[in-house]
Amino acid sequence: MFLSKKKQKTQSANGEKANSASAKDSKEPETTQALFGKDTVITPDGIVEIAGVYRICLYVTQVNMRTNTDSEKMQIWTSFRSFLNEIGLPYTFVQLSQFVDVREYAQMYQERLDKGRLTPELQASGQKVVDFIESMDENRNSRDYHGYIMFQYNPEADSIDSGVATGNATLDEWISKITGKKAMSDEERKNLSRMVLSEAVNITRGYAEQMGMQCWQLKKSQVYGMTYKILQKDSASFSSPEEASDAQCFTPFYESETARTLADDLQEAYDDAL
């Protein structure tokens, strides 16, 4: 009886250790570096590679549906359905909304209104504009919307000429002999992925023009900016990645004005000594 209890305690202790270990393994990443991982590669033109899967991101503007007629709306929806049918890649639609702080704009407008020499009628009209802008900010319901389309391509799984790769060199050789197909090299996978994703971008641009939209491919810095907006959400509207970069937040080497001033003073003292 004592031994059985001891075994139960030992099993429960091992179970707790296993659960704690699995909890540590399944712990969500706490930093952006851990989220992206060391295997994430982003080219200067914005093509993202994660564990052999390639992605490309497009920024798309909104379609003006409010002023369109019923026939124009139907044409837009028809073009959109045709676009979905023609795209043969996995895709993701992302819409981000961020709070827009319009208080500074309302304050600037009010100051110009007070300093301007306007007739009472124009003064009253301008005041209505100020009141309308301030009412937009009462409940923090003034939002700015951004739309993105992401295309994904896996050359190993999605290509009919990719062959089969198991990770075992001997087994891969036997499979290639049986099927007559050889696994693609890294350079071939990259070139094929770039070609397929570029074709998806061109198709999107053509349909976007039909629907009255604008779209463009995100570059490397813009991909990081989009990720920053997704992770930070509303705080991203107050501090952008560009501002953080200008503040030297992403570099261990800081440009100190004090050190520059001291260096200039020492140079002047050295020149005077000479």
C-alpha positions, 0 to 999 in steps of 0.5 A: 500500500505504501509502495502504491501510494509512492508510485502514485506520487511519483507518477503525479510528479512526473505528470506535473513536470510534463505538463509544465514542460509542455506549457513552457514549449507552448508559451506564446512569444513575448518579443517580436524577434521570437514571433518572427523567428530566426528563419524569417527572411524578408527581401528588400522588395518585401517577399517574406520567406518563413520555413520554405513558404513564401509570402507577399503583401499588398496594400489596397485602398477602399472602394467608394461604394457610397456614390456608386449606382446599383449597376456600378456596385454590381460590376464591382462585385462581379469583378471581385468574384472573378478575381477570387476565382482567378487567383489560385493561391492561398490568400488572406484579407486583413483590415486594420482600424486605428484611432485617429486623434483629431483634437490637434486638428480641431484646435488648429482650426479653432485658432485660425478661426479666432484669428481670422477676420471673418463675417459673422456668417462665416464665423458661425459656419466655421464654428460648426465645422469645429464642433463637428470635428470635436464630436467625432472625437468624443467617443474615440470613434474616429477610425482610419482603415487600412486593407491588405492582401497577403498571398502565400506560396509553398513551392514544395507543396503547391508546385506540380514539378516540385517532387517529394522531399522527405529529409532523408537523402537516400529515400529522396533519391529512390523517390526521384528515381521512381517518379522521375522528378528531382527536388528543386534547389533553393535557388529554383524554389526562390525563383519559382516563388517569386514568379508565381507571387509576381503573377498574383500581384499583376492579376490583383492590380488588373482587377483593382483597377476595374474596381476603382481601387489602388494597390501596391506591393509592400517593401521590406520596411512596410512589411515591418510597419504592417506587422507593427500595426497588427501587434500594437494596434491603437498605439501604432497611430501615436508612434510609427516605426519610422519615428522609432527608427529616427529615435535610434531605437533599433540600433545599439550605436547612438549619435550623441549631440554631447559627444559631437559638441565635445569633439568640435570643442577639442578640434577647435582647441587643437587648431588654436594650439597649432 
